[in-house]
Amino acid sequence: MRVIRSALPAAIAFALAGCALAPPPQGEDLQKDSAPNRPIAAQWTAPGGLAGTATDRWLATFNDKQLEALAAEAIAYNFDLRVAAARVEQAAAYQRVAAGTLWPQVNAMARGGGKMGGDPSGLQGIGLFANWEIDLWGRMRSGAKAADYQFDSATLDAEFARQSIVAQVAKGWFLATEARLQRGIADESVKAAEGVVGLSQDRMRVGVGDEYDLTVANASLYSFRDASQSLDQAYQQAVRSLEILVGRYPAAILAVPTDLPAPPPPVPVGMPSELLERRPDVVAAERRVAAAFYRTQESKAARLPRISLTASLTSVSSELFVLQERSNPVSSFGGSIMAPLFLGGQLQAQVDIRTAEQKQAIAEYGRISTRAFGEVENALSSGFALDAREAFLRQAVAENTRSLELSGIRYRVGSGDLRSVLQQNISLFSAQVNLVRIRSERLVQRVNLHVALGGSFDEKPTVPPPPDPKAANESGTPK
């Protein structure tokens, strides 16, 4: 007993010094482990981006106050964001639970008795009991660090969800405007087809036309009316989807613009390596790797002995008999060591589980970061190709408009047939619809590029700094 008592102060001093926690995988090591077949390119391979660091506040570049107000409404009322916020609150609570294990645990116990009490012994008293496990091997600190990184990842996931929801609102806004424009084009085509039917009726009345032309013209008119009805339904569905995003009832009553805005100027895209430090979902995946690493360290430390300091202060009395120990209250102080000897392989199984979870987190990081690179490259490539396609389609619309005018003139004077007029009407309708589709797609791809680069629609910082590594290497003494 004397040996234990004499060694206890030295053990406590050593335990308070703490053992340093190993750092989680990061940087080049994490890149090699997560994606060994994917070296990071020195620059983006797709054309269309400007040199320089990617910027934030991309929503304002569209110069649409109504869109900005709708985005703010989505931030306040979107259901997915409310779910993400609840997950952050949950992670914060787990963080406090894990941090609480570093503090001494103090409990109180009271006991009543006596002749009239329910306890025949007659004992009564009160006691305070304290227990403090010395985190000699870093088990509890590893658990606390895992909770810190898990909270960080939940915060970053919520931020990326916030950016993604605003991006969906912007894209939904443009797609709803596109649907409205396409419906307008279909309505104009219906009017043009009605004019052709009227012209066919006039020609048949004066004896230069026949019933065949009138039948063909009517068939074309009904086809355009069907297209108009279909596009009207698509417009209502696009508006309802937008209303759901901002938390409204899907009544299809939201007013959208009558035309699409001009695309903003090209944006700086930065370097591919910057993406890994800027984009919230990628950094969140990195934090999950760190959390899994510390959970693995926690499970490994659980196989080692636990050292605890204990203290108590009690006061006990009895009305039925005289207690042998007359000093009251009674205090005590001591220590304990508990070492797991045989648990049927449970502790090693926990290590294996946590190790597999760490491997899964590393693979997930590789998947998310590779997907992020692909999204930037695709957005750049699509934007570059759409610029050229829009120029071609504008020329096609102009040429088809002129061809329709000429074919109509030829049909009126009897030097052309109705088939040419109908064909040109269809060609013009197709070119106009495709042009609107390309204009909308250019805006959508611009939004995709901003989100893929990790840009924020506002000035809010998107990536919080990681937990202080120095704090993980200090003792288990609470701060």
Secondary structure, DSSP 8 states (H G I E B T S, - for coil): -HHHHHHHHHHHHHHHH---------HHHHHHHH-TT----SS-SSS--BSS---S-GGGGG--HHHHHHHHHHHHH-HHHHHHHHHHHHHHHHHHHHHHTTS-EEEEEEE--STTSS-TT-EEEEEEEEEEEE-SSSHHHHHHHHHHHHHHHHHHHHHHHHHHHHHHHHHHHHHHHHHHHHHHHHHHHHHHHHHHHHHHHHHHHTTS--HHHHHHHHHHHHHHHHHHHHHHHHHHHHHHHHHHHTT----S-----SS--------B---HHHHHHH-HHHHHHHHHHHHHHHHHHHHHHTTS-EEEEEEEEEEEEESSS--S---SSEEEEEEEEE----STTHHHHHHHHHHHHHHHHHHHHHHHHHHHHHHHHHHHHHHHHHHHHHHHHHHHHHHHHHHHHHHHHHHHHTSS-HHHHHHHHHHHHHHHHHHHHHHHHHHHHHHHHHHHTT--SSSS--------HHHHTS-S---
